[in-house]
Amino acid sequence: MTVETIVYDEEGVVVRDAESSEALRTARDERGTTWVRAWNASTDELEAVAEAFGIHHLELEDVRTDGRPKVEEFPNHTFVLASAAALRRGETTFEDELRVDTVGLFVGDGWMVSLSTTVVDPVQRLWDAIDRGEGRLRSRGADFAGYRILDGIVDGYYEVLDEIATDIETVEDAVIESPDEETLEVITGIRRELLSIRRLLWPTRDATGVLARGDPDQIGEETEKYYRDVYDHLVELVELTETYRDLAAGAREVYLNALSASTNEVMKTLTVVATVVLPLTLVVGVFGMNFAGGPYNMPELGWTYGYPATMLGMLGVAVVMIAYFRRNGWL
């Protein structure tokens, strides 16, 4: 079953599982609050829901195509499009990836419709809580149910950022202790995740601001303060995201600086070796000419101790140069 209906009030559940358009209209007109939820529904099922509650097909299309979070007001309902996010293991890699599930909420006077392509945790938790009669949920209206779902989605953002913060702490230690290409890949992945969640938070914050102000007629005055609380959380989440982006950028700079320092050390060592070898190469080159006889005879060629003397001289030059480098702090 991909479409479920529940009508409830403070006395209990009145109607369950109306699916046809006519049954849905009947459930909508029942006393209490009517909630229809659908996930991965067929075209016929969605059309039945849309016909019963006056939902435009473009609104359904926004849910299907994972549209940008927003709030739109219609004569008989308010359309809220939000996205639940979670870090899950990637299909092709062992790294976590940000997965998004779009949820469409249609809040009317005494009714709410929730649409999604999969079972979304905040929706499922609220459905189970209302079905069990927990707290005073059944005495609240549809606008409050919409708030609870939106609040659950925002709580999921906190969980995602907590996991990213842990990854950032691990990366900050790694870039100091053992910076390598894998560390850079992790930093890049973190920056990509932060960019993705930033794209969710900004429009979600703006959309929630509309609900917090009580602009839609379907949002009661008693519920506005709850949406304001969600809005405050989203403002905090945006600030956290910007902070984590700065930390990730800082970790990347530290990595690049550490890599540059390591490269400089290698280059310095190679330069010292080349500098020491250069005069030795000159000596070997001079004595490799082997000119004997004539007015420009090389007298060393006939000297018995010429070879060991040359080797000792070359060794002495290398020692003197290394000592000079150490004295000047180049080694």
C-alpha positions in Angstrom: 0.0 0.0 0.0 1.5 3.3 -1.0 -1.5 5.6 -0.1 -2.7 5.7 3.5 -5.4 7.8 5.1 -6.1 8.5 8.8 -8.7 10.8 10.3 -8.1 11.6 13.9 -9.2 13.9 16.7 -8.6 14.0 20.5 -11.1 11.2 21.0 -9.2 8.8 18.7 -9.0 7.6 15.1 -12.2 8.0 13.0 -11.3 6.7 9.5 -8.4 4.6 8.1 -7.2 3.8 4.6 -9.5 5.6 2.2 -8.0 5.4 -1.2 -10.5 6.3 -4.0 -11.1 9.9 -4.8 -14.7 9.7 -3.5 -13.5 8.0 -0.2 -10.8 10.6 0.2 -13.3 13.4 -0.2 -15.5 11.8 2.4 -12.6 11.4 4.8 -11.7 15.0 4.2 -15.1 16.2 5.3 -15.1 14.0 8.5 -14.7 15.7 11.9 -11.1 16.0 13.2 -7.9 16.1 11.1 -7.5 14.1 7.9 -4.0 13.1 6.9 -3.3 11.3 3.6 0.3 10.2 3.1 1.6 8.6 -0.1 5.0 7.4 -1.2 6.1 5.9 -4.5 2.5 6.2 -5.6 1.2 5.4 -9.1 -0.1 8.0 -11.4 -3.7 6.9 -10.8 -3.3 7.1 -7.0 -1.8 10.6 -7.2 -4.6 11.8 -9.5 -7.1 10.5 -7.0 -5.5 12.4 -4.2 -5.1 15.5 -6.3 -8.7 15.4 -7.4 -10.0 14.9 -3.8 -8.0 17.8 -2.3 -7.6 20.2 -5.2 -3.9 19.8 -5.7 -2.5 21.1 -9.0 -0.5 18.7 -11.2 2.5 21.2 -11.2 2.8 20.7 -7.4 2.9 17.0 -7.9 5.6 17.5 -10.5 7.7 19.5 -8.0 7.7 16.5 -5.6 8.5 14.0 -8.4 11.4 16.1 -9.7 13.0 16.9 -6.4 12.3 20.6 -6.7 13.9 23.4 -4.7 12.5 23.8 -1.1 9.7 26.4 -1.1 6.3 27.5 0.1 3.4 28.4 -2.2 0.0 29.6 -1.2 -3.2 28.4 -2.9 -6.8 29.3 -2.2 -7.6 26.1 -0.4 -4.2 25.0 0.9 -0.5 25.8 1.4 2.1 23.8 -0.4 5.4 23.2 1.4 8.3 21.5 -0.4 11.1 20.3 1.8 14.0 17.8 1.6 15.1 15.4 4.2 18.9 14.7 4.1 21.1 12.0 5.5 24.7 10.8 5.0 24.6 7.2 3.6 27.1 4.9 2.2 27.7 5.5 -1.6 26.6 2.9 -4.1 30.0 3.0 -6.0 32.3 4.1 -3.2 32.9 3.4 0.5 32.5 7.0 1.4 29.4 8.6 2.8 27.3 10.6 0.4 24.5 13.1 1.1 21.2 11.6 0.1 18.1 13.7 -0.2 14.4 12.7 -0.1 11.9 15.3 -1.2 8.7 15.7 0.8 5.7 17.6 -0.3 3.2 18.8 2.3 -0.2 20.2 1.4 -1.8 21.8 4.4 -5.5 22.7 4.2 -8.2 23.6 6.7 -8.5 20.4 8.7 -6.4 18.2 6.4 -2.9 17.5 5.2 -1.4 15.5 2.4 2.2 14.3 2.4 3.8 13.0 -0.7 7.3 11.5 -1.2 9.0 9.0 -3.5 10.2 6.9 -0.5 9.3 6.4 3.1 10.8 9.4 4.9 11.7 8.9 8.6 10.1 12.1 10.0 6.9 11.4 8.3 6.8 7.8 9.5 7.6 8.7 13.1 4.8 11.2 13.3 2.4 8.8 11.6 3.2 6.1 14.2 3.0 8.6 17.0 -0.5 9.8 16.0 -1.6 6.2 15.4 -0.6 5.3 18.9 -2.1 8.4 20.4 1.1 9.8 21.9 0.9 13.1 23.8 -1.6 15.6 22.5 -0.9 15.1 18.8 -4.5 14.1 18.0 -5.9 17.3 19.5 -3.7 19.4 17.2 -4.6 20.5 13.7 -3.0 19.8 10.3 -0.7 22.8 10.6 0.8 21.4 13.7 1.4 18.0 12.0 3.1 19.9 9.2 5.3 21.6 11.7 6.3 18.3 13.3 7.4 16.8 10.0 9.4 20.0 9.1 11.0 20.0 12.5 12.0 16.3 12.1 13.5 17.1 8.7 15.5 20.0 10.3 16.7 17.7 13.1 18.1 15.5 10.4 20.2 18.4 9.2 21.8 18.6 12.6 22.7 15.0 12.5 24.4 15.5 9.1 26.4 18.4 10.2 27.5 16.6 13.4 28.9 13.8 11.2 30.6 16.3 9.0 32.1 18.1 12.0 33.5 14.7 13.2 35.1 14.2 9.7 36.6 17.7 9.8 38.2 17.0 13.2 39.7 13.8 11.8 41.0 15.6 8.7 42.5 18.4 10.7 44.6 15.8 12.6 45.5 14.0 9.4 46.8 17.0 7.5 49.3 17.7 10.3 50.4 14.1 11.0 50.3 12.5 7.5 49.1 14.6 4.7 48.6 12.5 1.5 46.3 12.3 -1.5 43.6 10.4 0.4 43.4 13.2 2.9 42.9 15.7 0.1 40.1 13.5 -1.3 38.4 13.5 2.1 38.6 17.3 2.3 37.1 17.6 -1.2 34.3 15.3 -0.2 33.5 17.3 2.9 33.5 20.5 0.9 31.1 18.9 -1.6 28.8 17.7 1.2 28.7 21.2 2.8 27.9 22.8 -0.5 25.0 20.3 -1.1 23.5 20.9 2.3 24.0 24.7 2.0 21.8 24.5 -1.2 19.1 22.9 1.0 19.4 25.1 4.0 19.1 28.5 2.4 15.8 28.0 0.5 14.4 25.9 3.4 15.1 28.8 5.8 13.4 31.3 3.4 10.4 29.0 3.0 10.1 28.4 6.7 10.2 32.2 7.3 7.0 32.5 5.3 5.3 30.0 7.6 6.8 31.6 10.7 5.3 34.9 9.8 1.9 33.3 9.5 1.3 34.5 6.0 -0.7 31.4 4.8 -4.3 31.3 6.1 -3.9 27.6 6.9 -1.3 28.3 9.6 -3.0 29.2 12.9 -1.6 31.8 15.3 -0.9 29.1 17.9 1.3 27.2 15.5 3.3 30.2 14.2 5.6 30.1 17.2 6.5 26.5 16.5 7.5 27.5 12.9 9.5 30.4 14.3 11.4 27.9 16.4 12.2 25.8 13.3 13.2 29.0 11.5 15.7 29.9 14.3 17.1 26.4 14.0 17.6 26.9 10.3 19.4 30.2 10.9 21.7 28.4 13.3 22.3 25.6 10.8 23.2 28.1 8.0 25.8 29.7 10.4 27.2 26.2 11.3 27.5 25.3 7.6 29.4 28.5 6.9 31.7 27.8 9.9 32.3 24.3 8.7 33.0 25.5 5.2 35.7 27.9 6.6 37.2 25.0 8.7 37.3 22.7 5.6 38.9 25.5 3.6 41.4 26.0 6.4 42.2 22.3 6.5 42.8 22.4 2.7 45.1 25.3 3.1 47.0 23.5 5.9 47.3 20.5 3.6 48.6 22.6 0.7 51.1 24.3 3.0 52.3 21.0 4.5 52.6 19.6 0.9 54.5 22.7 -0.1 56.8 22.5 2.9 57.5 18.8 2.2 58.3 19.7 -1.5 60.6 22.5 -0.3 62.5 20.1 2.0 63.0 17.7 -0.9 64.1 20.5 -3.2 66.5 21.8 -0.6 68.0 18.3 -0.2 68.4 17.8 -3.9 69.9 21.3 -4.2 72.5 20.6 -1.5 73.4 17.3 -3.2 73.8 18.9 -6.6 75.8 21.8 -5.1 78.2 19.3 -3.4 78.5 17.2 -6.5 79.2 20.1 -8.8 82.8 20.8 -7.8 83.5 17.1 -7.6 82.3 16.8 -11.1 84.6 19.6 -12.1 87.6 17.8 -10.6 86.8 14.5 -12.2 86.3 16.3 -15.5 89.7 18.0 -15.4 91.5 14.9 -14.6 89.6 12.9 -17.1 91.2 14.8 -20.0 94.4 12.7 -19.6 96.8 15.1 -21.4 100.3 13.6 -21.2 103.5 14.8 -23.0 104.3 18.0 -24.7 104.6 21.5 -23.1 101.2 21.2 -21.4 101.8 17.8 -19.7 99.7 17.0 -16.6 102.3 16.1 -14.1 99.7 14.5 -11.8 99.2 11.7 -14.3 102.5 10.1 -13.5 102.4 10.7 -9.7 102.1 7.5 -7.7 99.7 9.0 -5.1 97.7 11.1 -7.6 94.5 9.0 -7.5 94.2 8.7 -3.6 95.2 12.4 -3.3 92.5 13.4 -5.7 89.8 11.3 -3.9 90.8 12.7 -0.5 90.7 16.3 -2.0 87.2 15.7 -3.3 86.1 14.3 0.0 87.6 17.3 1.8 85.7 19.7 -0.5 82.4 17.8 0.2 83.0 17.9 3.9 83.8 21.6 3.9 80.8 22.5 1.9 78.4 20.4 4.1 79.9 22.0 7.2 79.3 25.5 5.6 75.7 24.6 4.8 75.0 23.5 8.4 76.6 26.6 9.9 74.3 28.8 7.8 71.2 26.7 8.7 70.7 25.4 5.2 70.7 21.8 6.4 
